[in-house]
Amino acid sequence: MSKNLYQSNTASMQHINKSGQYGIAFITHLRRNMAHFLKPSHLLLFVFSLSLLQSILPTRPEGEALVKWKNSLAPSSFLDSWSLTNLDDLCNWTGITCNSAGSVSEINLYEKQLDGMLSEFGFTSFPNLNNLTLAYNFFSGPIPPAIENLTQLQYLDLSINSLDGPIPFQRVNQYLPICIILKSSVLLAILLRGSFPPNIFKLSKLKRLTLSSNKFLGSIPNDIRLLCDLEFLYLGNNSFEGPPPPNIFKLSKLKHLVLWSNKFSGSVSNDIGLLSALELLNLHSNFFEGPLPPNVFKLSKLRFLNLWGNNFSGSVSNDIGLLPELEILNLHSNFFEGPLPPNIFKLSKLRFLNLWGNNFSGSVSNDIGLLPELEFLNLHSNFFEGPLPPNVFKLSKLKFLHLRGNKFSGSVSNDIGLLPELEILNLRSNFFEGPLPPNVFKLSKLRFLSLKENKFSGSVSNDIGFLSELEYLYLDYNLFEGSIPIGLGLLTNLSYLDLSSNNLSGYIPSDIGNLKLLVFLDLSSNQLTGPLLKIVSNLTNLMNLDVSDNSLSGNIQSDLWKNSISLRYINFANNYLSGNIPKEYNDHPTLEYINLSGNHFTGELPTTICNVTSLAVLVLSNNGLSGALPNCFGKLADRLLSINLANNQFRGTIPTTFSRSCQVKYLNMDNNEFERFLPPSLANCKHLKILDIGNNKIGGTFPSWLYVLGEIEVLVLRSNKLYGTISGRSVKDPFPKLRIVDLSNNQFTGHLPIQYFKNMKSTDNLYRYQNSKGYLSFHHDAAVSLTVKGTEYEVAKNLHIYTAIDLSCNKFQGQIPKVTGELRWLALLNLSHNSLTGPIPSLLRNMKELQSLDLSSNQLTGAIPPQLTALTFLEVLNLSKNHLSGEIPQKGQFSTFNNDSYLGNSALCGLPLTKKCANTASPPQEVVNGDEDDAGDEMTWEAIVMGYGCGLICGLSSAYIVLKLGKPWWFVRYIEVLQLKLMKRYA
């Protein structure tokens, strides 16, 4: 009987294993034979049967629930093992873990690229599930309320999905030890949002709470104290605000407190010292302020302290040495000041020290060598000074050394070679000097080296080729001399090479052609000579090529950049290159910037330039280019934002093909031989901000269609053959944004058209085309040209703060209109060399920003209004060659002007002229000739800037990334005075 029963039970169990549908039948079978199991010989078999039954019964509903949910998702190969034909192997399905009884205890589908919703997930089918991880997938929709049926759940991670709606814990058991992780990526369109979910406080045994990277807002309730077992609190990247609740510091078991990237504010309570178990404190990117609370230094278990991006201030206490376990200290971007506390160098476990962007000062102690574990040291943008401490080179584990933007000085010790692990070395913007230490070339793991903006000198050794891992090399703005080392050709991992603004000479070595990974090459502003070699054609990844401001010569070979199909930026300006401009542009779909200005190129502009569909900036000024512009030029303006053809020999008419798609903002054709009329199709260029057609042979009357250019800010038509009156009566508000207008040296007649330029005002917007992609960036500035004593100078910066009207050298008649006094923001006014009559309006006193006033060579009469002495910014005055009379005012700025300002007015009297007025008994005084320091100069700077021919503001040209001009001291002084006063006014 016993044998038969065993065989019967075995058959039954096999049947259950095959079908899983006869659990109840098996129990009935056991009941019928219970008497036999009461015998000791059968007891073991009975226990085994019950155990097997316990593991088998849950298997099918759990498996079926999983398959049902799988079928609701988008197909995924990750879930191929989930199948009804594979139920007996459920515990080996992808992402499934079972407990000892065979029931599903863990579902972990982290980053399996699954897409779907949770609505079909059978939450009621998993009574033993304690871990559900669905993070980093594409799940969307709400979190079903049925999730509360997972009564054994201890760990839930739904992070980095597209879930939305409220957190569904409404009837949660307050004793449930559940760890909730409901964060979402900031990249998602739908995120969890609202105030802090109050029901979480019912989870009194909660140990880990993460609500990071959502859109929670408001303050954190003080009830957070109810989470008395909390060890890990992550609330980062939300919009919580106000001070942290006082009770947060009563969470005595807290080990991690993460509040980064919120709107928390105020000071941090000294009660933070109550968090005696705290190991990690992350408060970065908030609005905390004030000094650090003293008790923060009593957190003796603290290993990680991140206060980056707040408004903390004051000095750092020497008690920081009481944090013996500290490994990470990040104080980046605060307002800490003073010297480093001596005890900071007692943190012997410190691996990461970031003090970037504070006001720390003084020298760095040699005790820095007491930080043997230090791997990361960032002192960027402080006020540290003096030489580098010798022991910094004993930090043998150092990988990152960033000292940019301080006042370190002296030479760099050859002991730098003792840093064998160094990967990043940035000494930019300090006062280091002398030759490079030879051992710097032994740093075989170095990937980034920046010595930019120092005073390093001498030659660069060929040993630089030993830095085989180097990817970024910046030696620009130093005093290096000699030839470019051929050892650079061995740096085959190099992506960025900047040797600009040194004194390097000789040819460009062909070895640079070995740098196949090179993306950025800048050799500008040196003394390099010779031709541009074909080496560039080997640099197939090159995006930025700048060899401007050298002495390179010869032609540009037609296939020079043929293989560099990724080129975005080409700058060959200010060399001695000659010949025709290359025609090969068809294979450069990314080219945005071409600057060939300041060379000796000749011939016509090739029509193939119109094929570069990505081009945004074209600068060909200061060459010998000639001929007519191609008919496609107008079409080119549909894409280009800035065009500069100034100072060439282009002739003929300006193309009439500017379409309504015109995108150009800056158009400079100054000083060519264009003739006939301005094409009315330019009115289609609605985005035009700067138009300079000066110094050509353009004729006709003032183009009335210019009034429709509502964005125009700078208009230069000087030195052409324009004539007639200027009228804008039919336009309600002409030139609403105009700031600089130069119509000088034409044949305009009638009354002054001042009323059409009444909106003069400076702007905060730079005239700049700027493009940044990754580490690559460049910009293109427009600049104003000033003619002083017949010499033209370019002002490359701060053009946006200038306001000027130049109507000189025309045939305007009548009086100066009183509306001129309403130009309160005008800085420069030149009405000289016309036929103006009548008095100088006293209302000019309202032009409070006026820097330069030239009314010379007219027929003005009457006295000089004493009200003009209120013009406190006036630096240049020329009233010469008129019919003015009476006494010269002596107050304010008028007491600084010399007799050149008044010559040719026979009826004027008083200082600085030698002619005394009839009603004064003042003794004769010497003519004022300026400061004593000026005595050796040809004349004072005030006199130089006024009245030498027509046109103070004479046109515009384009400036480049680096514009070098040889300016006389008096011109620099004038520009600086103008800049400082205007900036002070607008601050």
FIMARRO-506766 format. One line per 10 residues: number of its first residue (from 1); their letters; for each residue x, y, z of C-alpha. Coordinates in steps of 0.001 Angstrom, whole numbers. Each point is the difference from the previous one (the first is absolute). Last residue first. Example, Ala and Ser with C-alpha at 12.3 -4.5 7.8 and 13.67 -1.06 7.14 Angstrom:
<sites>
2) sa) 13670,-1060,7140  -1370,-3440,660
</sites>
This chain:
<sites>
987) ayrkmlklql) 25395,101393,-15376  -1057,1988,-3041  1678,3278,964  3114,-1679,1307  267,-1928,-3248  -282,3226,-1936  2672,1673,2046  2378,-2913,-151  -353,-538,-3748  390,3622,-993
977) veiyrvfwwp) 3020,486,2244  1511,-3227,-1319  -502,1061,-3618  1665,3351,586  2890,-1488,1888  601,-2586,-2689  96,2771,-2588  2434,2027,2063  2282,-2986,453  311,-667,-3705
967) kglklviyas) -1724,-3173,-1177  1760,-2921,-1695  -2882,-2356,-559  -188,-3752,655  -3415,-1605,-371  -290,-3548,1420  -3278,-1835,-629  -589,2200,-2990  -1156,3516,-588  -2077,1108,-2939
957) slgcilgcgy) -123,3501,-1385  -2209,2983,542  -33,3539,-1188  1228,3536,423  -932,1114,3474  1998,3152,407  -740,881,-3591  1143,2919,-2043  3366,1681,11  2155,504,3035
947) gmviaewtme) -2560,1524,2376  423,-1701,3286  1741,-3062,1376  3469,1505,-227  -946,3099,1945  -1174,-1949,3004  3105,-2211,-147  2289,2957,469  2495,826,-2698  3308,-1281,-1367
937) dgaddedgnv) 860,-1554,3305  2759,1167,2330  -2246,2172,2105  -2564,-2693,669  1291,-894,3445  -613,3557,1103  -3646,-467,-669  -1773,2025,-2665  1233,2937,-2036  -1830,2821,1716
927) veqppsatna) 929,3282,-1674  1774,2277,2399  -1999,2511,1951  -635,3729,-511  -1023,1818,3147  -3730,142,769  -1512,3451,-344  -3250,-1154,-1531  -2708,1906,-1878  1808,313,-3342
917) ckktlplgcl) 810,-3720,-272  3622,-924,-250  1472,-1566,-3120  2697,-2506,899  -2422,-2870,-479  -280,-2612,2760  -1505,2040,1495  -2074,2986,-971  -1221,1325,-3302  -1992,-1062,-3031
907) asnglysdnn) -678,2567,-2741  2637,-1288,-2406  -1278,-3567,-7  2642,-1799,-2095  1539,-1917,2900  -2318,-1140,2805  808,-3626,812  3640,446,-999  240,2491,2894  114,-2697,2639
897) ftsfqgkqpi) -2849,-1851,1757  272,-904,3704  -1932,2957,1503  -2900,-867,-2269  -344,-3314,1847  -1606,1714,2956  -87,3779,31  1803,2552,-2157  -2540,1028,-2626  1603,1823,-2979
887) egslhnksln) -971,3675,-82  -1817,1487,-2953  -178,-907,-3649  -396,-2930,-2325  450,466,-3740  1257,-3513,-837  3426,-1465,-746  615,-1880,3256  -2690,-1434,2268  1837,-3250,727
877) lvelftlatl) -558,-1713,3356  1357,-3356,1228  -287,-1365,3544  -3611,803,874  -1099,-2274,2857  -1066,2874,2299  -2257,1645,-2549  -1356,2575,2456  2465,2546,-1433  -2296,27,-3036
867) qppiagtlqn) -2374,2284,1933  2468,2855,-604  -1328,132,-3580  2867,982,-2330  -1001,3425,-1213  -1562,871,-3331  650,-1291,-3457  490,-3269,-1820  1301,165,-3556  1562,-3484,-231
857) ssldlsqlek) 3564,-1286,70  -67,-1541,3481  -3038,-1457,1780  1858,-2972,1523  -1260,-1343,3329  1611,-3017,1676  -924,-1784,3251  -3713,722,270  -1705,-2125,2660  -1993,2841,1585
847) mnrllspipg) -1440,1284,-3257  -2387,2282,1880  2432,2939,-264  -627,-99,-3747  -3152,1929,916  2097,3186,-119  -268,-183,-3782  3161,1237,-1772  -1096,3148,-1779  -944,519,-3658
837) tlsnhslnll) 1519,-1489,-3092  1083,-3374,-1316  1870,-106,-3273  1785,-3331,401  3546,-923,923  -667,-1254,3535  -3171,-1686,1270  1778,-2640,2082  -1770,-1358,3098  1505,-2711,2210
827) alwrlegtvk) -1425,-1526,3205  -3765,236,-582  -2113,-1336,2845  -1975,3173,696  -803,636,-3636  -2817,2378,985  2272,3014,-420  120,-662,-3740  -3737,710,-36  980,3688,157
817) piqgqfkncs) 963,-193,-3663  3444,1340,-952  -869,2874,-2289  -225,75,-3764  2126,-1735,-2566  1445,-3414,-693  2551,-89,-2813  2049,-3036,1042  3360,-427,1679  -1257,-1116,3411
807) ldiatyihln) -3197,-1915,703  1538,-2272,2656  -2378,-1214,2702  1307,-2250,2772  -1000,-2440,2727  2586,-2446,1309  -612,-2598,2718  -514,-2900,-2459  3372,582,-1622  1532,-1165,3269
797) kaveyetgkv) 2846,-1887,-1635  1794,89,-3313  592,3718,-276  1707,392,-3335  2221,2922,-842  93,2104,-3160  2548,2754,-476  -872,3364,-1563  473,1958,3184  -2240,-2517,1825
787) tlsvaadhhf) -2343,-2158,-2039  -1837,-2451,2270  -950,-3476,-1185  -2772,-1832,1864  222,-3728,612  -2100,-3088,-713  886,-3105,1950  311,-3633,-1081  -56,-2807,2515  1518,-3416,388
777) slygksnqyr) -690,-3151,1946  1169,-3582,-2  -70,-1800,3339  -3436,-1404,-743  -1645,2059,-2700  65,3740,503  -818,2644,-2570  9,3722,468  -834,2730,-2466  524,3230,1808
767) ylndtskmnk) -1199,3532,-37  -370,-38,3780  -3367,730,1550  -96,2305,3005  -1181,2906,-2107  686,3691,-390  -2720,2487,-815  -809,2264,-2930  -3753,-10,-647  -64,3553,-1405
757) fyqiplhgtf) 1640,-863,-3318  -2751,1186,-2328  -283,3322,1844  3671,742,-732  -655,319,-3733  2023,3244,-261  -1720,2368,-2401  521,-26,-3737  2896,-1517,-1888  1905,-3280,-187
747) qnnsldvirl) 3088,21,-2215  2056,-2733,1702  2951,142,2399  -1782,-1147,3161  -3082,-2210,157  1119,-1866,3107  -2746,-1340,2267  606,-1832,3272  -2717,-979,2450  -3026,-858,-2160
737) kpfpdkvsrg) -2589,-2135,1790  -3263,1708,-979  1326,1004,-3443  -3081,1850,-1199  -3064,226,2264  -3060,1107,-1937  1484,-125,-3486  -1486,2294,-2652  1940,2964,1316  3348,-1693,-483
727) sitgylknsr) 1864,2599,-2004  3668,362,-786  658,2703,-2574  2041,-427,-3138  3283,-1738,-667  1898,-3273,273  3358,-221,-1712  1833,-2108,2595  2308,859,2882  -2145,-1150,2909
717) lvlveieglv) -2934,-2400,-317  338,-1606,3445  -3094,-1227,1872  347,-1730,3385  -3052,-1185,1932  -2289,-1380,-2710  -2691,-2256,1476  -2981,1884,-1445  1352,-46,-3529  -3123,1555,-1541
707) ylwspftggi) 1579,3472,99  2719,-1091,-2405  -2671,-25,-2738  357,3773,-269  3432,-351,-1589  1677,3448,407  303,1379,-3488  2100,-1411,-2794  3583,-1116,-142  2216,-2771,1385
697) knngidlikl) 3627,577,-860  1593,-1747,2988  1493,1152,3282  -2824,-1144,2292  -2360,-2896,-696  -210,-1080,3669  -3250,-1605,1134  -180,-1344,3551  -3127,-1489,1591  -1653,-1700,-2967
687) hkcnalsppl) -2669,-2487,1094  -2606,1264,-2492  2262,-644,-2985  -2822,391,-2523  688,3749,-141  3295,-955,-1636  -2171,-647,-3083  -10,3780,-520  3547,-332,-1413  2205,2937,1061
677) frefenndmn) 542,2019,-3142  2701,597,-2630  3483,-995,1095  2089,-2464,1992  3680,891,-26  1097,-1320,3401  589,1714,3330  -2786,-1420,2190  -1962,-3057,-1059  -1006,-1092,3522
667) lykvqcsrsf) -3215,-1957,584  -842,-1206,3532  -3362,-1612,689  -487,-2196,-3079  -2992,-2338,36  -1590,785,-3383  -2980,-2281,-649  -1934,2879,-1535  2577,24,-2754  3105,2081,-649
657) ttpitgrfqn) 512,-335,-3778  888,3572,-958  3737,-549,-57  2077,3066,977  952,1747,-3189  3407,3,-1598  3273,-142,1839  1834,-1971,2646  3399,1492,726  468,-1047,3609
647) nalnisllrd) -199,1849,3296  -3209,-1494,1374  -1474,-3334,-1123  -1447,-975,3395  -3080,-2226,85  -1704,-1107,3235  -3114,-2100,529  338,-2105,-3123  -2809,-2285,-1114  -2380,2010,-2177
637) alkgfcnpla) 2860,2439,-538  1562,-2546,-2361  -3071,341,-2190  814,3666,-415  3531,-923,-996  -1223,-2493,-2614  496,2603,-2737  3724,-36,682  1545,3239,1300  1689,2031,-2699
627) gslgnnslvl) 3724,139,-429  2714,473,2577  1674,-1495,3031  3106,1793,1187  -313,-854,3678  -1109,1878,3099  -3359,-1690,576  -869,-3594,-900  -2067,-982,3076  -2834,-2494,-568
617) valstvncit) -2048,-1087,3054  -2978,-2400,42  907,-2669,-2563  -2035,-3215,253  -1219,-31,-3604  3453,344,-1485  -1034,44,-3664  63,3798,-268  3762,-66,467  81,-1881,-3307
607) tplegtfhng) -587,3329,-1767  3608,919,586  615,3608,1161  2156,1546,-2672  3733,407,-243  2496,931,2664  993,-1162,3445  2675,2068,1715  -899,-601,3653  -1894,1899,2701
597) slniyeltph) -3204,-2000,-123  -281,-3702,-774  -2610,-818,2650  -2369,-2883,-729  -2518,-1153,2649  -2815,-2542,-128  1332,-3016,-1921  -2112,-3072,832  -927,-1282,-3467  3547,293,-1279
587) dnyekpings) 235,-1999,-3219  -1076,2762,-2387  2549,2552,1183  2808,-300,-2551  296,3388,-1718  3105,1245,1755  461,3784,241  2428,1139,-2646  3624,831,597  1552,1293,3188
577) lynnafniyr) 627,-753,3636  2012,2577,1894  -1686,-442,3376  -2721,1912,1798  -2922,-2427,-67  295,-3734,-706  -2986,-1014,2155  -1971,-3118,-928  -2805,-1307,2273  -2423,-2871,-475
567) lsisnkwlds) 2127,-2655,-1645  -1442,-3518,207  822,-913,-3618  3696,471,536  948,-1997,-3096  -104,2964,-2411  1548,2456,2444  3105,887,-1993  -1314,-1392,-3311  175,3298,-1896
557) qingslsnds) 3288,1003,1520  -180,3355,1736  2647,2111,-1646  3222,1265,1494  752,1598,3336  -325,-461,3733  1097,2947,2107  -2255,-565,3000  -3204,1627,1204  -2413,-2802,-904
547) vdlnmlntln) 878,-3707,3  -3362,-1228,1324  -1486,-3369,-972  -3041,-1373,1892  -1831,-3185,-1013  2804,-2412,-849  -1000,-3658,-117  1687,-747,-3359  3276,1626,921  1988,-1250,-2980
537) svikllpgtl) -1125,2926,-2190  1482,2358,2562  3410,-1453,-693  -283,1462,-3497  2270,2794,1121  -973,3621,519  3060,1785,-1271  2901,1510,1903  83,2053,3154  -1188,-200,3590
527) qnssldlfvl) 402,3068,2163  -2812,-700,2466  -3536,1294,335  -1876,-3100,-1159  1130,-3620,275  -3418,-1391,967  -856,-3601,-880  -3206,-1642,1303  -1284,-3442,-1000  3225,-1979,-206
517) lklngidspi) -611,-3751,-90  2290,-621,-2991  2927,1823,1568  2613,-1203,-2482  -410,3161,-2118  1581,1907,2858  3242,-1647,-1090  100,2347,-3020  1403,2684,2247  -1527,3488,-342
507) ygslnnssld) 2962,2065,-1116  2064,2338,2142  -1011,2044,3011  -1734,-257,3334  -356,3242,1915  -3216,-869,1835  -3643,901,-554  -1260,-3359,-1267  1424,-3436,809  -3386,-1738,377
497) lyslntllgl) -234,-3712,-759  -3205,-1927,693  -626,-3629,-955  3371,-1614,703  29,-3783,146  2776,-267,-2613  2378,2126,2024  3073,-1049,-1981  -289,2913,-2442  382,2388,2905
487) gipisgefln) 3618,-1146,162  615,2240,-3015  192,2899,2409  -1457,3285,-1367  3006,2232,-522  1508,2497,2379  -1883,2020,2555  -2404,-457,2869  -1148,3214,1635  -3461,-1050,1132
477) ydlylyeles) -3515,532,-1286  -613,-3509,-1325  1566,-3206,1356  -3207,-2063,-18  384,-3743,-635  -2980,-2369,191  144,-3730,-807  3333,-1044,1496  445,-3750,442  3402,-118,-1761
467) lfgidnsvsg) 1559,2735,2071  3459,-1082,-1206  -350,2273,-3061  419,2990,2275  3637,-1052,16  358,2186,-3101  437,2827,2472  -2096,3169,-135  2325,2975,-210  478,2694,2580
457) sfkneklslf) -2722,1770,1889  -2913,-559,2349  -1694,3245,867  -3531,-1208,680  -3228,76,-1962  -328,-3661,-1027  2011,-2734,1712  -2656,-2635,-668  862,-3704,-99  -2657,-2725,-242
447) rlkslkfvnp) 640,-3716,-525  3096,-536,2148  689,-3657,674  3678,131,-1049  874,2931,2205  3655,-160,-1052  -338,3115,-2195  -518,2121,3085  3457,-1197,976  1694,2578,-2230
437) plpgeffnsr) -1471,2952,1943  -1546,2453,-2482  2022,3183,-224  -566,3065,2165  -3186,1498,1293  -3142,-771,1923  -2274,2991,482  -3401,-1677,-43  -2712,-394,-2619  262,-3708,-870
427) lnlielepll) 1863,-2482,2212  -2170,-2991,-945  1520,-3475,354  -2326,-3002,-500  1250,-3598,-163  2565,-122,2819  747,-3538,1185  3804,328,-141  137,3219,2031  3743,67,723
417) gidnsvsgsf) 631,1678,-3388  -1277,3209,1552  3303,-78,1876  1407,2157,-2822  -1503,2900,1887  -2353,2427,-1734  1434,3511,-54  -1280,2955,1925  -3562,1111,459  -3404,-1104,1185
407) kngrlhlfkl) -2531,2785,-269  -3146,-2038,-606  -2150,-784,-3022  857,-3628,-749  1518,-2226,2686  -1460,-3370,-1039  1993,-3106,945  -1787,-3314,-725  1611,-3438,329  1916,351,3271
397) kslkfvnppl) 1031,-3337,1476  3664,1003,490  -821,3128,1930  3691,795,460  -118,2732,-2663  -2241,2080,2222  2862,-182,2466  1926,2783,-1759  -2760,2576,637  -881,1768,-3272
387) pgeffnshln) 1346,3512,-32  -1934,3004,1264  -3677,702,-221  -3432,-1424,620  -2795,2359,-958  -2686,-2428,-1117  -1188,-1133,-3407  1136,-3653,-225  1357,-1673,3167  -852,-3549,-1126
377) lfelepllgi) 1918,-2934,1487  -1100,-3570,-841  1956,-3153,932  981,728,3609  833,-3140,1972  3308,1302,1394  -1453,3242,1357  2951,1058,2179  1700,1531,-3069  -2457,2856,288
367) dnsvsgsfnn) 2107,933,3023  2003,2214,-2377  -2715,2547,580  -1825,1599,-2910  585,3740,-46  -2558,2636,755  -3557,200,-1189  -3302,-1831,-126  -2693,2003,-1737  -2038,-2837,-1470
357) gwlnlfrlks) -457,-1490,-3465  1718,-3388,185  766,-1411,3475  -176,-3687,-1000  1907,-2542,2121  -433,-3704,-810  1998,-2863,1571  133,1080,3645  941,-2855,2315  2771,1949,1790
347) lkfinpplpg) -2238,2913,840  2802,1705,1934  611,2458,-2866  -3321,1662,713  1465,700,3413  1876,3042,-1255  -3211,1810,-1040  326,1252,-3585  444,3744,-112  -2906,2424,-160
337) effnshlnli) -3271,-311,-1801  -2984,-2222,-618  -2471,1498,-2424  -1376,-3108,-1696  625,-1650,-3339  1818,-3278,854  167,-1065,3672  421,-3721,-774  1705,-2184,2631  116,-3774,-675
327) elepllgidn) 1967,-2427,2198  -846,1177,3522  542,-2685,2626  2033,2194,2389  -2551,2840,81  1425,1927,2965  2504,1734,-2308  -2876,2136,-1202  316,1601,3426  2336,2536,-1654
317) svsgsfnngw) -3170,1764,-1029  -618,890,-3632  -208,3753,-405  -3104,1937,-798  -2621,-777,-2575  -2475,-2616,-1162  -1984,1172,-2994  -620,-3353,-1676  1410,-1817,-3024  2058,-2838,1479
307) lnlfrlkslk) -572,-985,3643  1053,-3653,-353  1314,-1817,3075  735,-3744,-297  1697,-2156,2676  -1701,1293,3146  425,-2348,2966  1249,2728,2349  -2939,2283,-622  1276,2487,2574
297) fvnpplpgef) 1233,2352,-2739  -3579,722,-1000  -371,1255,3543  1578,3357,-814  -2737,888,-2544  1601,1075,-3292  -219,3718,-522  -2918,1682,-1726  -2046,-1203,-2899  -1932,-2942,-1392
287) fnshlnllel) -1472,690,-3405  170,-3436,-1593  2308,-1663,-2505  1896,-2420,2274  -1321,-1165,3362  1498,-3514,96  857,-1406,3431  1321,-3591,166  1164,-1920,3086  -2507,1162,2605
277) asllgidnsv) -214,-2197,3115  292,2928,2442  -2792,1945,-1611  -317,2238,3064  2721,2307,-1400  -2518,1187,-2548  -1528,1808,2957  2215,2954,-942  -2684,834,-2505  972,610,-3621
267) sgsfknswlv) -613,3604,-987  -2757,1132,-2279  -1110,-1613,-3216  -1119,-3256,-1570  -869,458,-3641  901,-3463,-1267  3021,-1422,-1780  1525,-2224,2694  -1871,-1087,3143  1813,-3297,754
257) lhklkslkfi) 282,-1113,3642  1712,-3394,345  670,-1724,3340  -3121,950,1950  -423,-2007,3201  -517,3087,2183  -2829,1375,-2080  -359,2937,2383  1722,2368,-2468  -2950,-276,-2352
247) nppppgefsn) -2072,1295,2882  1123,3568,-634  -1600,-10,-3476  2461,849,-2794  -138,3714,-793  -2264,1209,-2781  -475,-1781,-3281  -511,-3381,-1603  186,274,-3774  1396,-3408,-932
237) nglylfeldc) 3457,-1268,-915  949,-1745,3238  -2325,-1453,2629  2069,-3043,1026  -285,-1076,3651  1926,-3104,1138  -4,-1251,3596  -3607,502,1045  -948,-1901,3144  -1803,2973,1587
227) llridnpisg) -2121,758,-2998  -2395,1865,2283  2452,2932,69  -1056,709,-3599  -3044,1485,1637  1752,3402,-306  -1368,138,-3514  2501,627,-2831  -779,3292,-1684  -1598,645,-3356
217) lfknssltlr) 760,-1828,-3218  334,-3467,-1468  908,7,-3672  1927,-3247,-245  3681,-838,-10  341,-1485,3493  -2798,-1496,2067  2177,-2580,1744  -842,-1318,3468  2056,-2676,1731
207) klkslkfinp) -523,-1398,3496  -3755,130,385  -1131,-1490,3278  -2523,2761,677  -1572,-268,-3422  -2905,2210,979  2102,3032,-945  -252,-1107,-3618  -3668,882,159  921,3695,-79
197) pfsgrllial) 1252,36,-3635  2227,3150,-169  -1746,2455,-2245  -787,-465,-3668  1754,-1775,-2850  916,-3351,-1438  1338,546,-3484  -1348,135,-3532  2249,1393,-2757  2989,-2047,959
187) lvsskliici) 3528,1354,-157  -48,829,3691  128,-3746,575  -2445,-1425,2472  270,-915,3680  -2410,-2296,1810  2230,-1975,2335  -1949,-1183,3027  1576,-2260,2611  -2724,-1877,1846
177) plyqnvrqfp) 39,-1244,3593  -3825,-206,309  -1000,1013,3511  -2146,2918,-1087  -1928,-2265,-2366  -723,2040,-3103  -3558,975,-738  710,2943,-2311  3338,-934,-1537  -757,857,-3632
167) ipgdlsnisl) 2681,2628,-735  -1912,2339,-2238  24,66,-3797  2755,-713,-2452  2424,-2713,-1006  2442,768,-2773  2874,-2144,1237  3273,762,1773  -927,-1374,3425  -2588,-2675,779
157) dlyqlqtlne) 2016,-1545,2833  -1928,-1704,2783  1747,-1769,2883  -1619,-1561,3039  -3192,-1412,-1455  -1688,-2623,2170  -3456,1557,-269  64,314,-3759  -3714,801,36  843,3733,90
147) iappipgsff) 1032,-307,-3646  -3702,-313,-729  -133,3803,-81  1453,-198,-3547  3055,2231,-686  -1161,2251,-2785  1031,-8,-3660  3380,-786,-1446  2681,-2672,105  3016,709,-2187
137) nyaltlnnln) 2749,-1692,1996  2701,1164,2385  -1487,-1365,3229  -2433,-2938,247  1197,-1410,3324  -2564,-1811,2173  1432,-1559,3160  -1987,-1657,2807  -2430,-2137,-2002  -1533,-2728,2195
127) pfstfgfesl) -3703,531,-741  597,428,-3735  -3291,-482,-1867  -1775,3059,1388  2369,2354,-1873  -912,-1569,-3338  1676,2523,-2335  -2515,907,-2683  -178,3701,988  3778,283,257
117) mgdlqkeyln) 454,1483,-3456  2155,-615,-3054  3568,58,-1247  2851,-2161,1261  3551,1066,-728  1410,-2584,2474  1613,2666,2195  -880,-1609,3351  -2480,-2873,-358  353,-1344,3541
107) iesvsgasnc) -3006,-1947,1268  723,-1453,3440  -1772,-2362,2388  -1803,-2290,-2451  -1091,-3136,1856  2151,-3153,-12  -110,-609,3751  3641,993,401  -770,3362,-1560  -93,619,-3733
97) tigtwncldd) 1920,2404,-2223  -1239,1170,-3403  1835,2451,-2251  135,-2343,-2990  -1765,-3267,854  1953,-2445,2117  -2519,-123,2871  -2756,-732,-2500  1575,-3258,-1208  -3132,-2168,430
87) lntlswsdlf) -1983,2725,-1722  1888,-320,-3280  -2839,-728,-2415  -1889,2945,1438  2895,2236,-1154  2299,2659,1434  3384,-1132,-1345  -321,2363,-2960  -231,2982,2348  3217,1794,-1001
77) sspalsnkwk) -924,-502,-3666  -2573,2763,375  -3404,477,-1614  -1843,3123,1226  -1802,-747,3214  -3489,-1441,578  1188,-3547,-759  2640,297,2735  -2710,868,2523  -1929,-3179,-836
67) vlaegeprtp) 3197,-2020,102  808,1322,3478  -3483,-687,1299  70,-3552,-1430  3298,-665,1731  -1273,1236,3348  -3279,-1925,-371  1906,-3197,-977  2720,-25,2604  -2037,686,3108
57) lisqllslsf) -1172,-3677,377  3309,-1675,-742  2164,1122,2909  -2559,-813,2695  -817,-3317,-1688  3623,-1066,141  173,771,3690  -3270,-1859,670  1248,-3047,-1879  3309,-43,1812
47) vflllhspkl) -1756,185,3362  -2221,-2949,-925  2890,-2100,-1304  1834,513,3289  -3078,-1118,1965  -476,-3267,-1937  2250,-2276,2000  -1186,1609,3207  -3616,-1144,-662  -2444,2845,94
37) fhamnrrlht) 522,308,-3727  -2024,-3212,-590  -2948,1426,1789  62,3108,-2181  -754,-2059,-3151  -3319,1597,-851  1261,3401,1183  3053,-239,-2252  -2123,-651,-3089  -2198,2948,843
27) ifaigyqgsk) 3116,2187,197  1142,-1309,-3399  -3351,741,-1529  207,3551,1329  3407,554,-1579  -1119,-1426,-3324  611,2755,-2532  3848,310,-124  92,-1960,-3252  3309,-1746,-137
17) nihqmsatns) 1152,529,3575  -3412,-971,1250  116,-3244,-1985  3406,-768,1375  -1389,625,3474  -2889,-2371,-580  2250,-2685,-1413  2266,279,3011  -2958,-184,2368  -1338,-3159,-1683
7) qylnksm) 3428,-1618,-57  438,768,3683  -3478,-1312,764  673,-3225,-1896  3240,-554,1877  -1705,625,3342  -2818,-2331,-899
</sites>
